[in-house]
Amino acid sequence: MDRQDLIMQLQEIVGPENVLSSDVDLELYSYDASLDRARPDVVVLPDCTEQVSRIMALAYKEKVPVLGRGSGTNLTGGTIPVKGGIVVHFSRMNRILEVDLPNRTVTVEPGVITLDLQTEMLKKGFVYAPDPASQKVSTIGGNFGEDSGGPHCLKYGTTTNHIIGAEIVLYDGTVIQTGGKTQDNPGYDLMGLLVGSEGTLGLATKMILKLLRAPEAVKTMLAIFETIEDGANTVSEIIAEGIIPATLEMMDNIVMRAVEETIKVGYPLDAACVLIIELDGMPDGMDKKAELIMEICKRNRVREVKLARNEAERAILWAGRKGAFGSVGQVRPSYLCCDGTVPRTKLPEVLAKVMEAGKKYQLPIGNVFHAGDGNLHPLIMFDERDPDELDRVRKLGTEILKICADAGGTISGEHGVGLEKLKETRFIFNDQDLKFERTIKTAMDPAGIFNPGKMIPET
């Protein structure tokens, strides 16, 4: 279809003011938080499910690629339109449609900002648990596509554990409902298939989310260690003791120094690493758990354990953790965040290998990650304007993911595969595995128009 004809037909669906096609607009939608770039042919901003359905019907008829987009915080290129086509930007579909506290659910559109939703629910005494570090700007629709996690995923799980129903627009514009407010639904578990599918199977236009009662008590501790190995061993011992904290986050010296340059949290700049340990739940028994955690820290040669005395102290500790990725700009202008997961007991061994790999490629690496579930986030710092550095960064990223896979882990904990890890899927899948995944993709998207070139390597 001629591009101008496509633009005119999209304008008839959503109105001329909600179709973007200038060079400047297309350039702004050519990137996300990854290293890749590609421009779409047109960007469209629908206001309702009916409009999304009509957009998909048009795209299917004309065989035009379609990519759903939220805030573009994706770290692996999932929102890069590598084959052009239509970017469906959900920023106008940002309504909280229903709050059903008796059934502990909230129904939202995909453009709702994660932190905005959490703030509104907390006013009512409830929480929506998934808390990606990008929660200030990331959307629920984006979280749906990537199965986003966050520090609290150790205790509460990732997005897939908290979305119980959805309205989905299929490849030809058909609208279906899957899941719901009840605990058990007959038929195939389509929610399990769709959440984390990176927009390759359908577009979610409404989602039913699970709410939890806000915890009555919270204790947040900062444990300071002289070696990363001692911090990592502490993580394994806490879990082995049968204690599941709400969070167990680790940050190394390089990242702490970067954070202190921007946020002034008060992290110790002479320590090798810190653990942010948070307990939440009922007040009864929490002091005993905190004491046991402190004892485990002491057994692993902790220098000091600080307990946040009030909400203000807790907030500043978390401000440092949530702002860590942005802070590394103090070290180098660009970074690549690797997202591999390993068994907790392998953390010391894998971290040592990661740092050795950084030395091999002569690139600095900072570590800030969800230690409790073994989800590493090595931040490779570099200058993307230097082609040689960029080449070394990509090779180092691949080597880090191979280290994780060889340790019995996997190539993603919460950031997805996108474009960045297509060839690395072979570290964990064989030819038959990938063939079966392509079969699912073909069944759900026979025209191959949903976010092509992502998640599953082509044959």
Secondary structure, 3 states (H helix, E strand, C coil): CCHHHHHHHHHHHHCHHHEECCHHHHHHCCCCCCCCCCCCCEEECCCCHHHHHHHHHHHHHHCCCEEEECCCCCCCCCCCCCCCCEEEECCCCCCEEEEECCCCEEEECCCCEHHHHHHHHHHCCEECCCCCCCCCCCEHHHHHHHCCCCCCHHHHCCHHHCEEEEEEECCCCCEEEEECCCCCCCCCCHHHHHCCCCCCCCEEEEEEEECEECCCEEEEEEEEECCHHHHHHHHHHHHHCCCCCCEEEEEEHHHHHHHHHHCCCCCCCCCCEEEEEEEEECCCCHHHHHHHHHHHHHHCCCCEEEECCCHHHHHHHHHHHHCHHHHHHHCCCEEEECCCECCHHHHHHHHHHHHHHHHHCCCCEEEEEEHHHCECCEEEEECCCCHHHHHHHHHHHHHHHHHHHHCCCECCCCCCCCCCCCHHHHHCCCHHHHHHHHHHHHHHCCCCCECCCCCCCCC
